[in-house]
Amino acid sequence: MIVVFKVNGLGDNVVFVPAVQALRSRFPDMPVTLVTNPGAVELYGGSLGPQAVVPVSKAAFNKAYRNPASLLSWALKVRRWRPKACLLSYDQGSVAHLLAKWSGAKILVGANSGNSRYQSRLSIDVPFPPDGCLATWNWQTAQALCRALGDTSQWPARAPAPDLGHLLTGARAKSGARRRVVVHPGAGKALTQWSAELFARVASSLSSDFEVVWIAHESRSLAPAGCLREEVATLAELAQWIKSADLFLGNNSGPMHLADALGCQGVAVAGASALGWDPYWHPQRWSVLRHPSLSCSPCEDLSKEMGSCANLESPMACMRYWTPAMVEAACRERLGAQPLVKP
């Protein structure tokens, strides 16, 4: 058995799926158990998904060291799995590294960006890749594990897009001949969040020429004027809406990475996010909006969580730079539409 630790958010898991699918395709007879965030479980379905998925919230898992009973329970559980190898993504903390060490596995492969106070004495510690992309780091980590397990097959230098066909069993028909824009205004972190109110202004203006679907991530949130409101309950529903779109509009977020994986073109408002989080698989289909000259942007440090904006003189200047008119213009350019002329 291979035990894989990837307890993190949606976007982090989207760019990790190819690593798991590579393990399954190269070692079809070796069971894979994945420990991950509940919100990411759906990503790992299909014929190349792990045989078992153990969901746990990131907060509860990473703080298990504060509760000896919880940590012991996890240690006994992983030990009972009797893994031959453990794979740890670069973003896993001390608990994952401790459990890997205590698992009894002889092969511990992973990458450490500095999130872990405890180093688990990895058999192979995969360094940060020259291209600076997190998807590449995940891919090279999976390759290192496969090599340690005896795989000698050829590997592409870059990770392929994940096979997410299991999420696309339903279709989202368009209401007419107009092209569709799907807008997801949410983000996992405040520092990567362009205002939902500003997204709403862009969406409402675009609705004059396009069918605009507003993905509501709060049950009480209303759709902007002229837009179709959709409250999705599953990743499959979100994937189906994105797959039906001619353009995705959102923050640098999990849904953005899902859109990129599905081959959708898009516009992403990016601020603090590291360049390694830009769309990985189809960068030519994306307009990533970053401040053109701000010296502190992007400021994300992969070795620690971002807590607040470090630009004390002009907080969140990287996000405040973008106006609704500028974002709308980027969307219309991507769609090959004429700029909206307003009186």
Helices and strands as residue ranges (DSSP letters): E 2-6, H 10-14, H 17-26, E 32-36, G 38-44, E 52-55, H 58-62, G 64-66, H 68-81, E 85-88, H 94-102, E 107-110, E 124-125, H 134-148, G 165-167, E 180-184, G 190-192, H 196-206, E 211-215, E 228-230, H 235-243, E 247-251, H 254-261, E 266-269, G 275-277, G 283-285, E 286-289, H 317-320, H 324-334
